[in-house]
Amino acid sequence: MKIENLRQITEGSKSRISADLIWEDNAWPGITIFFETDKEFASALSDGPESFLVGCVLPAWHHGEKRIYVEGKICPELHQNLMTAMNWIRHWFYEPTRPLIMIESALRSEPAKAAMQRSGFFFSGGIDCLAALYDNHKHYPRRHPAAFRDGLLIYGQNIESNTDPEVFKQTSKRLAEVAAQSDITLIPVHTNIRMVDTSRFMFSINHAAILGAVGHAFSNRLTSISISASDSIPTLTLVNKYNFKPHGSHPVLDPLFGSYGMKIKHDGVAASRLDKVKLISGWDAAFQNIRVCGPN
């Protein structure tokens, strides 16, 4: 697989970064992958290769591509992390002799940009992320680098999400109330990265990578982003006593989609879903605007 022709375009009210994906070992048509947001956040977008690599490496490997080449230089820590992530996923889902895909990209000798520390989280509107936001602001002073300052709302985030544009518009409007109360910036995101492989199996192993790809796309603004845990430690799906598989996201796996300049955190795994409901039980704006999985 090759990913090339990286570019950023701002037109009308939107700004996007995009790249062309070309299959090399599969006779499938190529596509143009993009990450898009409102024009006011254009400077937050990074046209570096990391977001495209993170979002495509697992589908490319799954479908037997011998290599993945991304134009430009990537963070060496990300390269090492992705190789470790594939080893975990191979251990969980594939034959142990399955060869790993080769990542053929030049390595960056220094961070892409010296950014001020700034943290965000994926703001779907569900119980998990609302609890993560509440807990984060409870424990971190507002000026602390780990305090959430941005919430990324992704159009059609989950495989079962309602993709009606009007639903997304209304969701953005409702969550803006929560964002205003919490003194965070709500950033809408559109991407077609999941179209590389739309299967449920791929979603089950690639969901955190998709979120990580979005995080890297905003690395001009953020230096870390949190994925809210959907399981707690006792309720993770057990394979045996010592080894549990992910379903889309996992406390071991999620940080491996990060780099030196963009940390990916798995947030809230110590709390049960009931604990999280209790945590935000007195927060009226959150309860009035909860957006759950399913058709949302």
VOTORRO-811419 format. One record per residue (C-alpha): residue number from 1; y, z, x negated; residue in one letter. Coordinates in steps of 0.2 Angstrom, whole numbers, plus 2048, in hexadecimal, padded with zeros to 3 digits. Each point is the difference from the previous one (the first is absolute). Last residue first. Example, Ala and Ser with C-alpha at 12.3 -4.5 7.8 and 13.67 -1.06 7.14 Angstrom:
2
<pt><k>2</k><Y>7FB</Y><Z>824</Z><X>7BC</X><r>S</r></pt>
<pt><k>1</k><Y>7EF</Y><Z>803</Z><X>806</X><r>A</r></pt>
***
This chain:
296
<pt><k>296</k><Y>827</Y><Z>85E</Z><X>88A</X><r>N</r></pt>
<pt><k>295</k><Y>7F2</Y><Z>7F5</Z><X>805</X><r>P</r></pt>
<pt><k>294</k><Y>7F3</Y><Z>80B</Z><X>7F6</X><r>G</r></pt>
<pt><k>293</k><Y>808</Y><Z>80C</Z><X>7F4</X><r>C</r></pt>
<pt><k>292</k><Y>80E</Y><Z>80C</Z><X>806</X><r>V</r></pt>
<pt><k>291</k><Y>813</Y><Z>7FF</Z><X>801</X><r>R</r></pt>
<pt><k>290</k><Y>808</Y><Z>811</Z><X>804</X><r>I</r></pt>
<pt><k>289</k><Y>812</Y><Z>7FE</Z><X>806</X><r>N</r></pt>
<pt><k>288</k><Y>803</Y><Z>80F</Z><X>80C</X><r>Q</r></pt>
<pt><k>287</k><Y>7F5</Y><Z>80B</Z><X>7F5</X><r>F</r></pt>
<pt><k>286</k><Y>80A</Y><Z>7FC</Z><X>7F0</X><r>A</r></pt>
<pt><k>285</k><Y>811</Y><Z>803</Z><X>809</X><r>A</r></pt>
<pt><k>284</k><Y>7FA</Y><Z>811</Z><X>807</X><r>D</r></pt>
<pt><k>283</k><Y>7FB</Y><Z>808</Z><X>7EF</X><r>W</r></pt>
<pt><k>282</k><Y>7F8</Y><Z>810</Z><X>805</X><r>G</r></pt>
<pt><k>281</k><Y>7EE</Y><Z>7FB</Z><X>7FF</X><r>S</r></pt>
<pt><k>280</k><Y>803</Y><Z>7F7</Z><X>7EF</X><r>I</r></pt>
<pt><k>279</k><Y>7F5</Y><Z>80C</Z><X>7F6</X><r>L</r></pt>
<pt><k>278</k><Y>7F4</Y><Z>803</Z><X>80F</X><r>K</r></pt>
<pt><k>277</k><Y>7FC</Y><Z>7EE</Z><X>802</X><r>V</r></pt>
<pt><k>276</k><Y>7FD</Y><Z>7FF</Z><X>7ED</X><r>K</r></pt>
<pt><k>275</k><Y>7F4</Y><Z>80F</Z><X>800</X><r>D</r></pt>
<pt><k>274</k><Y>7F7</Y><Z>7F7</Z><X>80E</X><r>L</r></pt>
<pt><k>273</k><Y>7FE</Y><Z>7F0</Z><X>7F6</X><r>R</r></pt>
<pt><k>272</k><Y>7F9</Y><Z>80B</Z><X>7F2</X><r>S</r></pt>
<pt><k>271</k><Y>80A</Y><Z>804</Z><X>7F0</X><r>A</r></pt>
<pt><k>270</k><Y>7FB</Y><Z>7FF</Z><X>7EE</X><r>A</r></pt>
<pt><k>269</k><Y>801</Y><Z>7ED</Z><X>800</X><r>V</r></pt>
<pt><k>268</k><Y>812</Y><Z>800</Z><X>803</X><r>G</r></pt>
<pt><k>267</k><Y>807</Y><Z>7F2</Z><X>7F5</X><r>D</r></pt>
<pt><k>266</k><Y>7F7</Y><Z>7F3</Z><X>7F5</X><r>H</r></pt>
<pt><k>265</k><Y>80D</Y><Z>7FB</Z><X>7F4</X><r>K</r></pt>
<pt><k>264</k><Y>804</Y><Z>7EF</Z><X>7F8</X><r>I</r></pt>
<pt><k>263</k><Y>80B</Y><Z>800</Z><X>7F1</X><r>K</r></pt>
<pt><k>262</k><Y>80A</Y><Z>7F1</Z><X>7FC</X><r>M</r></pt>
<pt><k>261</k><Y>807</Y><Z>7FF</Z><X>7EE</X><r>G</r></pt>
<pt><k>260</k><Y>7F1</Y><Z>804</Z><X>7F6</X><r>Y</r></pt>
<pt><k>259</k><Y>7F5</Y><Z>7F7</Z><X>80D</X><r>S</r></pt>
<pt><k>258</k><Y>7F8</Y><Z>804</Z><X>811</X><r>G</r></pt>
<pt><k>257</k><Y>7F1</Y><Z>7F9</Z><X>808</X><r>F</r></pt>
<pt><k>256</k><Y>7F5</Y><Z>80D</Z><X>7F8</X><r>L</r></pt>
<pt><k>255</k><Y>80A</Y><Z>80E</Z><X>809</X><r>P</r></pt>
<pt><k>254</k><Y>7F7</Y><Z>7FA</Z><X>810</X><r>D</r></pt>
<pt><k>253</k><Y>7EE</Y><Z>801</Z><X>7FA</X><r>L</r></pt>
<pt><k>252</k><Y>7FC</Y><Z>812</Z><X>7FD</X><r>V</r></pt>
<pt><k>251</k><Y>809</Y><Z>807</Z><X>810</X><r>P</r></pt>
<pt><k>250</k><Y>7F9</Y><Z>7F2</Z><X>80B</X><r>H</r></pt>
<pt><k>249</k><Y>807</Y><Z>7F2</Z><X>80B</X><r>S</r></pt>
<pt><k>248</k><Y>7F9</Y><Z>7F2</Z><X>809</X><r>G</r></pt>
<pt><k>247</k><Y>7F0</Y><Z>80A</Z><X>805</X><r>H</r></pt>
<pt><k>246</k><Y>7FC</Y><Z>808</Z><X>7F0</X><r>P</r></pt>
<pt><k>245</k><Y>7EE</Y><Z>805</Z><X>7FB</X><r>K</r></pt>
<pt><k>244</k><Y>7FA</Y><Z>811</Z><X>7FC</X><r>F</r></pt>
<pt><k>243</k><Y>7F6</Y><Z>806</Z><X>7F1</X><r>N</r></pt>
<pt><k>242</k><Y>7FB</Y><Z>812</Z><X>7FB</X><r>Y</r></pt>
<pt><k>241</k><Y>7F7</Y><Z>806</Z><X>80F</X><r>K</r></pt>
<pt><k>240</k><Y>7FA</Y><Z>7F0</Z><X>805</X><r>N</r></pt>
<pt><k>239</k><Y>807</Y><Z>7F1</Z><X>809</X><r>V</r></pt>
<pt><k>238</k><Y>80D</Y><Z>80B</Z><X>808</X><r>L</r></pt>
<pt><k>237</k><Y>80E</Y><Z>7F9</Z><X>80B</X><r>T</r></pt>
<pt><k>236</k><Y>80F</Y><Z>80B</Z><X>7FC</X><r>L</r></pt>
<pt><k>235</k><Y>800</Y><Z>80E</Z><X>80D</X><r>T</r></pt>
<pt><k>234</k><Y>800</Y><Z>80F</Z><X>7F4</X><r>P</r></pt>
<pt><k>233</k><Y>80E</Y><Z>7F9</Z><X>7F5</X><r>I</r></pt>
<pt><k>232</k><Y>80C</Y><Z>7FB</Z><X>80E</X><r>S</r></pt>
<pt><k>231</k><Y>800</Y><Z>7EE</Z><X>807</X><r>D</r></pt>
<pt><k>230</k><Y>80E</Y><Z>7F4</Z><X>804</X><r>S</r></pt>
<pt><k>229</k><Y>80A</Y><Z>804</Z><X>7F0</X><r>A</r></pt>
<pt><k>228</k><Y>812</Y><Z>7FA</Z><X>800</X><r>S</r></pt>
<pt><k>227</k><Y>803</Y><Z>7F3</Z><X>7F3</X><r>I</r></pt>
<pt><k>226</k><Y>80F</Y><Z>805</Z><X>7F5</X><r>S</r></pt>
<pt><k>225</k><Y>80C</Y><Z>7F5</Z><X>7F6</X><r>I</r></pt>
<pt><k>224</k><Y>806</Y><Z>803</Z><X>7EE</X><r>S</r></pt>
<pt><k>223</k><Y>80E</Y><Z>7F7</Z><X>7F5</X><r>T</r></pt>
<pt><k>222</k><Y>809</Y><Z>7F8</Z><X>80E</X><r>L</r></pt>
<pt><k>221</k><Y>80F</Y><Z>7F5</Z><X>801</X><r>R</r></pt>
<pt><k>220</k><Y>7FC</Y><Z>7F1</Z><X>7F4</X><r>N</r></pt>
<pt><k>219</k><Y>7EE</Y><Z>805</Z><X>803</X><r>S</r></pt>
<pt><k>218</k><Y>801</Y><Z>7F9</Z><X>812</X><r>F</r></pt>
<pt><k>217</k><Y>7F2</Y><Z>7F3</Z><X>7FE</X><r>A</r></pt>
<pt><k>216</k><Y>7F6</Y><Z>80D</Z><X>7F7</X><r>H</r></pt>
<pt><k>215</k><Y>7FF</Y><Z>80B</Z><X>80F</X><r>G</r></pt>
<pt><k>214</k><Y>7FB</Y><Z>7F1</Z><X>80B</X><r>V</r></pt>
<pt><k>213</k><Y>7F2</Y><Z>7FC</Z><X>7F4</X><r>A</r></pt>
<pt><k>212</k><Y>7FA</Y><Z>812</Z><X>800</X><r>G</r></pt>
<pt><k>211</k><Y>800</Y><Z>7FF</Z><X>813</X><r>L</r></pt>
<pt><k>210</k><Y>7F4</Y><Z>7F1</Z><X>7FF</X><r>I</r></pt>
<pt><k>209</k><Y>7F6</Y><Z>809</Z><X>7F3</X><r>A</r></pt>
<pt><k>208</k><Y>7FE</Y><Z>80F</Z><X>80B</X><r>A</r></pt>
<pt><k>207</k><Y>7F9</Y><Z>7F4</Z><X>80E</X><r>H</r></pt>
<pt><k>206</k><Y>7F5</Y><Z>7F7</Z><X>7F4</X><r>N</r></pt>
<pt><k>205</k><Y>7EE</Y><Z>808</Z><X>802</X><r>I</r></pt>
<pt><k>204</k><Y>800</Y><Z>802</Z><X>813</X><r>S</r></pt>
<pt><k>203</k><Y>80B</Y><Z>7F1</Z><X>803</X><r>F</r></pt>
<pt><k>202</k><Y>7F4</Y><Z>7F5</Z><X>7F6</X><r>M</r></pt>
<pt><k>201</k><Y>7F2</Y><Z>806</Z><X>80B</X><r>F</r></pt>
<pt><k>200</k><Y>80B</Y><Z>7FD</Z><X>810</X><r>R</r></pt>
<pt><k>199</k><Y>803</Y><Z>7EE</Z><X>7FB</X><r>S</r></pt>
<pt><k>198</k><Y>811</Y><Z>7F9</Z><X>7FF</X><r>T</r></pt>
<pt><k>197</k><Y>7FF</Y><Z>7F9</Z><X>7EE</X><r>D</r></pt>
<pt><k>196</k><Y>80F</Y><Z>7F9</Z><X>7F7</X><r>V</r></pt>
<pt><k>195</k><Y>809</Y><Z>803</Z><X>811</X><r>M</r></pt>
<pt><k>194</k><Y>802</Y><Z>812</Z><X>7FB</X><r>R</r></pt>
<pt><k>193</k><Y>80F</Y><Z>7FB</Z><X>7F4</X><r>I</r></pt>
<pt><k>192</k><Y>80A</Y><Z>7F9</Z><X>80F</X><r>N</r></pt>
<pt><k>191</k><Y>80E</Y><Z>80C</Z><X>7FE</X><r>T</r></pt>
<pt><k>190</k><Y>80E</Y><Z>806</Z><X>80B</X><r>H</r></pt>
<pt><k>189</k><Y>809</Y><Z>811</Z><X>7FB</X><r>V</r></pt>
<pt><k>188</k><Y>80D</Y><Z>80A</Z><X>809</X><r>P</r></pt>
<pt><k>187</k><Y>809</Y><Z>80D</Z><X>7F6</X><r>I</r></pt>
<pt><k>186</k><Y>805</Y><Z>811</Z><X>808</X><r>L</r></pt>
<pt><k>185</k><Y>80B</Y><Z>80A</Z><X>7F5</X><r>T</r></pt>
<pt><k>184</k><Y>7FE</Y><Z>813</Z><X>800</X><r>I</r></pt>
<pt><k>183</k><Y>80B</Y><Z>80E</Z><X>806</X><r>D</r></pt>
<pt><k>182</k><Y>7F2</Y><Z>808</Z><X>80B</X><r>S</r></pt>
<pt><k>181</k><Y>80A</Y><Z>7FF</Z><X>810</X><r>Q</r></pt>
<pt><k>180</k><Y>805</Y><Z>7EE</Z><X>7FD</X><r>A</r></pt>
<pt><k>179</k><Y>7EE</Y><Z>7FB</Z><X>7FB</X><r>A</r></pt>
<pt><k>178</k><Y>7F9</Y><Z>808</Z><X>810</X><r>V</r></pt>
<pt><k>177</k><Y>80D</Y><Z>7F6</Z><X>80B</X><r>E</r></pt>
<pt><k>176</k><Y>7FC</Y><Z>7F1</Z><X>7F6</X><r>A</r></pt>
<pt><k>175</k><Y>7EE</Y><Z>802</Z><X>805</X><r>L</r></pt>
<pt><k>174</k><Y>805</Y><Z>7FB</Z><X>811</X><r>R</r></pt>
<pt><k>173</k><Y>80A</Y><Z>7F0</Z><X>7FC</X><r>K</r></pt>
<pt><k>172</k><Y>7F3</Y><Z>7FB</Z><X>7F3</X><r>S</r></pt>
<pt><k>171</k><Y>7F2</Y><Z>802</Z><X>80D</X><r>T</r></pt>
<pt><k>170</k><Y>80A</Y><Z>7F6</Z><X>80D</X><r>Q</r></pt>
<pt><k>169</k><Y>802</Y><Z>7F1</Z><X>7F4</X><r>K</r></pt>
<pt><k>168</k><Y>7EE</Y><Z>801</Z><X>7FB</X><r>F</r></pt>
<pt><k>167</k><Y>7FB</Y><Z>800</Z><X>812</X><r>V</r></pt>
<pt><k>166</k><Y>80B</Y><Z>7F1</Z><X>803</X><r>E</r></pt>
<pt><k>165</k><Y>7F8</Y><Z>7F7</Z><X>7F1</X><r>P</r></pt>
<pt><k>164</k><Y>7EF</Y><Z>801</Z><X>809</X><r>D</r></pt>
<pt><k>163</k><Y>7F4</Y><Z>804</Z><X>7F1</X><r>T</r></pt>
<pt><k>162</k><Y>7F7</Y><Z>80F</Z><X>808</X><r>N</r></pt>
<pt><k>161</k><Y>7F7</Y><Z>809</Z><X>7F3</X><r>S</r></pt>
<pt><k>160</k><Y>7EC</Y><Z>7FF</Z><X>7FF</X><r>E</r></pt>
<pt><k>159</k><Y>800</Y><Z>7FA</Z><X>7EE</X><r>I</r></pt>
<pt><k>158</k><Y>80D</Y><Z>80C</Z><X>7FB</X><r>N</r></pt>
<pt><k>157</k><Y>812</Y><Z>7FD</Z><X>7FA</X><r>Q</r></pt>
<pt><k>156</k><Y>805</Y><Z>7F3</Z><X>80D</X><r>G</r></pt>
<pt><k>155</k><Y>812</Y><Z>801</Z><X>7FA</X><r>Y</r></pt>
<pt><k>154</k><Y>802</Y><Z>80C</Z><X>7F2</X><r>I</r></pt>
<pt><k>153</k><Y>80C</Y><Z>80F</Z><X>801</X><r>L</r></pt>
<pt><k>152</k><Y>805</Y><Z>806</Z><X>7EF</X><r>L</r></pt>
<pt><k>151</k><Y>808</Y><Z>812</Z><X>800</X><r>G</r></pt>
<pt><k>150</k><Y>80D</Y><Z>803</Z><X>7F3</X><r>D</r></pt>
<pt><k>149</k><Y>807</Y><Z>811</Z><X>7F9</X><r>R</r></pt>
<pt><k>148</k><Y>7F1</Y><Z>80A</Z><X>7FE</X><r>F</r></pt>
<pt><k>147</k><Y>802</Y><Z>80F</Z><X>7F4</X><r>A</r></pt>
<pt><k>146</k><Y>7F7</Y><Z>7FD</Z><X>7F0</X><r>A</r></pt>
<pt><k>145</k><Y>810</Y><Z>7FD</Z><X>7F6</X><r>P</r></pt>
<pt><k>144</k><Y>807</Y><Z>811</Z><X>805</X><r>H</r></pt>
<pt><k>143</k><Y>811</Y><Z>7FE</Z><X>808</X><r>R</r></pt>
<pt><k>142</k><Y>7FA</Y><Z>804</Z><X>812</X><r>R</r></pt>
<pt><k>141</k><Y>7F8</Y><Z>810</Z><X>7FA</X><r>P</r></pt>
<pt><k>140</k><Y>7ED</Y><Z>7FE</Z><X>801</X><r>Y</r></pt>
<pt><k>139</k><Y>7F4</Y><Z>80B</Z><X>80A</X><r>H</r></pt>
<pt><k>138</k><Y>806</Y><Z>7FE</Z><X>812</X><r>K</r></pt>
<pt><k>137</k><Y>805</Y><Z>7EE</Z><X>7FE</X><r>H</r></pt>
<pt><k>136</k><Y>7EF</Y><Z>7FB</Z><X>7FA</X><r>N</r></pt>
<pt><k>135</k><Y>7F7</Y><Z>80A</Z><X>80D</X><r>D</r></pt>
<pt><k>134</k><Y>80A</Y><Z>7F8</Z><X>80E</X><r>Y</r></pt>
<pt><k>133</k><Y>7FE</Y><Z>7EE</Z><X>7F9</X><r>L</r></pt>
<pt><k>132</k><Y>7EE</Y><Z>803</Z><X>7FD</X><r>A</r></pt>
<pt><k>131</k><Y>7FE</Y><Z>807</Z><X>812</X><r>A</r></pt>
<pt><k>130</k><Y>808</Y><Z>7F0</Z><X>807</X><r>L</r></pt>
<pt><k>129</k><Y>7F5</Y><Z>7F5</Z><X>7F5</X><r>C</r></pt>
<pt><k>128</k><Y>7F0</Y><Z>808</Z><X>806</X><r>D</r></pt>
<pt><k>127</k><Y>805</Y><Z>801</Z><X>812</X><r>I</r></pt>
<pt><k>126</k><Y>804</Y><Z>7EE</Z><X>801</X><r>G</r></pt>
<pt><k>125</k><Y>811</Y><Z>7F7</Z><X>7FF</X><r>G</r></pt>
<pt><k>124</k><Y>7FB</Y><Z>7F3</Z><X>7F4</X><r>S</r></pt>
<pt><k>123</k><Y>80C</Y><Z>806</Z><X>7F2</X><r>F</r></pt>
<pt><k>122</k><Y>7F8</Y><Z>7FC</Z><X>7EF</X><r>F</r></pt>
<pt><k>121</k><Y>809</Y><Z>80C</Z><X>7F4</X><r>F</r></pt>
<pt><k>120</k><Y>80E</Y><Z>801</Z><X>7F4</X><r>G</r></pt>
<pt><k>119</k><Y>805</Y><Z>807</Z><X>7F0</X><r>S</r></pt>
<pt><k>118</k><Y>80F</Y><Z>7FC</Z><X>7F4</X><r>R</r></pt>
<pt><k>117</k><Y>801</Y><Z>803</Z><X>7ED</X><r>Q</r></pt>
<pt><k>116</k><Y>80E</Y><Z>7F6</Z><X>7F9</X><r>M</r></pt>
<pt><k>115</k><Y>7FA</Y><Z>7EF</Z><X>7FA</X><r>A</r></pt>
<pt><k>114</k><Y>7FE</Y><Z>7FA</Z><X>7EE</X><r>A</r></pt>
<pt><k>113</k><Y>7F9</Y><Z>7EF</Z><X>804</X><r>K</r></pt>
<pt><k>112</k><Y>7F0</Y><Z>7F6</Z><X>7FC</X><r>A</r></pt>
<pt><k>111</k><Y>7F9</Y><Z>80E</Z><X>7F5</X><r>P</r></pt>
<pt><k>110</k><Y>7FC</Y><Z>7FC</Z><X>7EE</X><r>E</r></pt>
<pt><k>109</k><Y>7F3</Y><Z>7F5</Z><X>7F7</X><r>S</r></pt>
<pt><k>108</k><Y>7FB</Y><Z>7F6</Z><X>80F</X><r>R</r></pt>
<pt><k>107</k><Y>7EF</Y><Z>7F9</Z><X>800</X><r>L</r></pt>
<pt><k>106</k><Y>7FC</Y><Z>7ED</Z><X>802</X><r>A</r></pt>
<pt><k>105</k><Y>7F5</Y><Z>7FC</Z><X>80F</X><r>S</r></pt>
<pt><k>104</k><Y>7EE</Y><Z>7FC</Z><X>801</X><r>E</r></pt>
<pt><k>103</k><Y>7F7</Y><Z>80D</Z><X>80B</X><r>I</r></pt>
<pt><k>102</k><Y>7EE</Y><Z>7FC</Z><X>7FE</X><r>M</r></pt>
<pt><k>101</k><Y>7F6</Y><Z>804</Z><X>810</X><r>I</r></pt>
<pt><k>100</k><Y>7F2</Y><Z>80D</Z><X>7FF</X><r>L</r></pt>
<pt><k>99</k><Y>7EE</Y><Z>7FB</Z><X>7FE</X><r>P</r></pt>
<pt><k>98</k><Y>7F4</Y><Z>806</Z><X>80D</X><r>R</r></pt>
<pt><k>97</k><Y>7F2</Y><Z>80A</Z><X>7F7</X><r>T</r></pt>
<pt><k>96</k><Y>803</Y><Z>810</Z><X>80A</X><r>P</r></pt>
<pt><k>95</k><Y>7FD</Y><Z>7F7</Z><X>811</X><r>E</r></pt>
<pt><k>94</k><Y>80F</Y><Z>802</Z><X>80B</X><r>Y</r></pt>
<pt><k>93</k><Y>808</Y><Z>80C</Z><X>80C</X><r>F</r></pt>
<pt><k>92</k><Y>803</Y><Z>812</Z><X>7F8</X><r>W</r></pt>
<pt><k>91</k><Y>7FD</Y><Z>7FD</Z><X>7EE</X><r>H</r></pt>
<pt><k>90</k><Y>808</Y><Z>7EF</Z><X>801</X><r>R</r></pt>
<pt><k>89</k><Y>80F</Y><Z>808</Z><X>808</X><r>I</r></pt>
<pt><k>88</k><Y>801</Y><Z>80D</Z><X>7F2</X><r>W</r></pt>
<pt><k>87</k><Y>7FE</Y><Z>7F3</Z><X>7F2</X><r>N</r></pt>
<pt><k>86</k><Y>80D</Y><Z>7F5</Z><X>809</X><r>M</r></pt>
<pt><k>85</k><Y>80D</Y><Z>80F</Z><X>800</X><r>A</r></pt>
<pt><k>84</k><Y>7FD</Y><Z>803</Z><X>7ED</X><r>T</r></pt>
<pt><k>83</k><Y>804</Y><Z>7EE</Z><X>7FC</X><r>M</r></pt>
<pt><k>82</k><Y>80F</Y><Z>801</Z><X>80B</X><r>L</r></pt>
<pt><k>81</k><Y>806</Y><Z>810</Z><X>7F7</X><r>N</r></pt>
<pt><k>80</k><Y>7FF</Y><Z>7F8</Z><X>7EF</X><r>Q</r></pt>
<pt><k>79</k><Y>80A</Y><Z>7F1</Z><X>806</X><r>H</r></pt>
<pt><k>78</k><Y>80C</Y><Z>80B</Z><X>808</X><r>L</r></pt>
<pt><k>77</k><Y>803</Y><Z>80A</Z><X>7F0</X><r>E</r></pt>
<pt><k>76</k><Y>802</Y><Z>7F0</Z><X>7F7</X><r>P</r></pt>
<pt><k>75</k><Y>80F</Y><Z>7FB</Z><X>80B</X><r>C</r></pt>
<pt><k>74</k><Y>800</Y><Z>7EE</Z><X>804</X><r>I</r></pt>
<pt><k>73</k><Y>808</Y><Z>7F1</Z><X>7F8</X><r>K</r></pt>
<pt><k>72</k><Y>804</Y><Z>7F0</Z><X>809</X><r>G</r></pt>
<pt><k>71</k><Y>7F5</Y><Z>7F3</Z><X>80A</X><r>E</r></pt>
<pt><k>70</k><Y>7F1</Y><Z>808</Z><X>807</X><r>V</r></pt>
<pt><k>69</k><Y>7EE</Y><Z>7FB</Z><X>7FB</X><r>Y</r></pt>
<pt><k>68</k><Y>7F1</Y><Z>807</Z><X>80A</X><r>I</r></pt>
<pt><k>67</k><Y>7F0</Y><Z>7FB</Z><X>7F8</X><r>R</r></pt>
<pt><k>66</k><Y>7EE</Y><Z>7FC</Z><X>805</X><r>K</r></pt>
<pt><k>65</k><Y>803</Y><Z>7FE</Z><X>812</X><r>E</r></pt>
<pt><k>64</k><Y>7F1</Y><Z>806</Z><X>809</X><r>G</r></pt>
<pt><k>63</k><Y>806</Y><Z>804</Z><X>812</X><r>H</r></pt>
<pt><k>62</k><Y>801</Y><Z>813</Z><X>7FD</X><r>H</r></pt>
<pt><k>61</k><Y>809</Y><Z>7FE</Z><X>7F0</X><r>W</r></pt>
<pt><k>60</k><Y>80E</Y><Z>7F5</Z><X>807</X><r>A</r></pt>
<pt><k>59</k><Y>801</Y><Z>80C</Z><X>810</X><r>P</r></pt>
<pt><k>58</k><Y>801</Y><Z>80F</Z><X>7F4</X><r>L</r></pt>
<pt><k>57</k><Y>80E</Y><Z>7F9</Z><X>7F4</X><r>V</r></pt>
<pt><k>56</k><Y>80B</Y><Z>7F9</Z><X>80E</X><r>C</r></pt>
<pt><k>55</k><Y>80C</Y><Z>80E</Z><X>805</X><r>G</r></pt>
<pt><k>54</k><Y>801</Y><Z>808</Z><X>7EF</X><r>V</r></pt>
<pt><k>53</k><Y>803</Y><Z>7F0</Z><X>7F7</X><r>L</r></pt>
<pt><k>52</k><Y>80E</Y><Z>7FB</Z><X>80D</X><r>F</r></pt>
<pt><k>51</k><Y>809</Y><Z>810</Z><X>7FF</X><r>S</r></pt>
<pt><k>50</k><Y>7FF</Y><Z>801</Z><X>7ED</X><r>E</r></pt>
<pt><k>49</k><Y>807</Y><Z>7EE</Z><X>7FC</X><r>P</r></pt>
<pt><k>48</k><Y>812</Y><Z>804</Z><X>7FF</X><r>G</r></pt>
<pt><k>47</k><Y>80C</Y><Z>7FA</Z><X>80D</X><r>D</r></pt>
<pt><k>46</k><Y>806</Y><Z>812</Z><X>804</X><r>S</r></pt>
<pt><k>45</k><Y>808</Y><Z>803</Z><X>811</X><r>L</r></pt>
<pt><k>44</k><Y>80C</Y><Z>80F</Z><X>801</X><r>A</r></pt>
<pt><k>43</k><Y>80F</Y><Z>7F4</Z><X>7FD</X><r>S</r></pt>
<pt><k>42</k><Y>7FD</Y><Z>7F7</Z><X>811</X><r>A</r></pt>
<pt><k>41</k><Y>801</Y><Z>810</Z><X>80A</X><r>F</r></pt>
<pt><k>40</k><Y>80F</Y><Z>7FB</Z><X>80A</X><r>E</r></pt>
<pt><k>39</k><Y>7F8</Y><Z>7EF</Z><X>803</X><r>K</r></pt>
<pt><k>38</k><Y>7F2</Y><Z>808</Z><X>80B</X><r>D</r></pt>
<pt><k>37</k><Y>7EE</Y><Z>800</Z><X>7F9</X><r>T</r></pt>
<pt><k>36</k><Y>7F3</Y><Z>7F3</Z><X>7FA</X><r>E</r></pt>
<pt><k>35</k><Y>7F0</Y><Z>800</Z><X>7F6</X><r>F</r></pt>
<pt><k>34</k><Y>7F8</Y><Z>7EF</Z><X>7FE</X><r>F</r></pt>
<pt><k>33</k><Y>7F0</Y><Z>7F7</Z><X>7FC</X><r>I</r></pt>
<pt><k>32</k><Y>800</Y><Z>7ED</Z><X>800</X><r>T</r></pt>
<pt><k>31</k><Y>7EF</Y><Z>7F9</Z><X>804</X><r>I</r></pt>
<pt><k>30</k><Y>7F3</Y><Z>7F6</Z><X>7F7</X><r>G</r></pt>
<pt><k>29</k><Y>7F3</Y><Z>7F6</Z><X>809</X><r>P</r></pt>
<pt><k>28</k><Y>7EE</Y><Z>805</Z><X>7FE</X><r>W</r></pt>
<pt><k>27</k><Y>7F3</Y><Z>7F8</Z><X>7F5</X><r>A</r></pt>
<pt><k>26</k><Y>7FB</Y><Z>810</Z><X>7F7</X><r>N</r></pt>
<pt><k>25</k><Y>800</Y><Z>802</Z><X>7ED</X><r>D</r></pt>
<pt><k>24</k><Y>812</Y><Z>7FC</Z><X>7FC</X><r>E</r></pt>
<pt><k>23</k><Y>809</Y><Z>807</Z><X>80F</X><r>W</r></pt>
<pt><k>22</k><Y>813</Y><Z>7FD</Z><X>7FE</X><r>I</r></pt>
<pt><k>21</k><Y>80D</Y><Z>80D</Z><X>806</X><r>L</r></pt>
<pt><k>20</k><Y>812</Y><Z>7FB</Z><X>800</X><r>D</r></pt>
<pt><k>19</k><Y>80D</Y><Z>80E</Z><X>7FE</X><r>A</r></pt>
<pt><k>18</k><Y>80D</Y><Z>809</Z><X>80B</X><r>S</r></pt>
<pt><k>17</k><Y>80E</Y><Z>80C</Z><X>800</X><r>I</r></pt>
<pt><k>16</k><Y>80A</Y><Z>802</Z><X>810</X><r>R</r></pt>
<pt><k>15</k><Y>812</Y><Z>803</Z><X>806</X><r>S</r></pt>
<pt><k>14</k><Y>805</Y><Z>7FF</Z><X>813</X><r>K</r></pt>
<pt><k>13</k><Y>810</Y><Z>800</Z><X>80A</X><r>S</r></pt>
<pt><k>12</k><Y>804</Y><Z>7ED</Z><X>7FD</X><r>G</r></pt>
<pt><k>11</k><Y>7F6</Y><Z>7FB</Z><X>7F0</X><r>E</r></pt>
<pt><k>10</k><Y>7FD</Y><Z>809</Z><X>7F0</X><r>T</r></pt>
<pt><k>9</k><Y>7F3</Y><Z>7F9</Z><X>7F5</X><r>I</r></pt>
<pt><k>8</k><Y>7F6</Y><Z>808</Z><X>7F2</X><r>Q</r></pt>
<pt><k>7</k><Y>7F3</Y><Z>7F6</Z><X>7F5</X><r>R</r></pt>
<pt><k>6</k><Y>7EF</Y><Z>801</Z><X>7F8</X><r>L</r></pt>
<pt><k>5</k><Y>7F9</Y><Z>7EE</Z><X>7FD</X><r>N</r></pt>
<pt><k>4</k><Y>7EF</Y><Z>806</Z><X>7FC</X><r>E</r></pt>
<pt><k>3</k><Y>7F0</Y><Z>80A</Z><X>806</X><r>I</r></pt>
<pt><k>2</k><Y>7F0</Y><Z>7F8</Z><X>7F9</X><r>K</r></pt>
<pt><k>1</k><Y>7EF</Y><Z>804</Z><X>806</X><r>M</r></pt>
***
